[in-house]
Amino acid sequence: MPDLSKTEKEGLLRKHEMTLKLRNEFIKQSTNPHRHALGEGGYVFDTGLARHQAMTVSHYEHFRPTGHAFRWGFGLVVLPIVLYGWAMHAERSCRETKYRNGEVAYKDRGFKFI
């Protein structure tokens, strides 16, 4: 870590201390033999996980239609369908033109009634 500045080193040390503190608290709570007496069961309540679950449940309630969201939805849903339809139409039109002009014999066609 000699190439880091003093403030970066201090930030990393603070983060490491917080990680150790949280890890020790988790170990302390999860190995408490009297935890069943508190009525919390055998798990440790994680506020971060609870916040994340609450956010995922209420995500659609807080959705705002913006231009960015429109472009994502258009690019992922509408655009592939339209491009696929256009490509299919172009390929079938080209094939039908060849059939009608007599460039492809009936025995060489992929779909025939006989």
Disulfide bonds with the S-S distance in Angstrom:
none
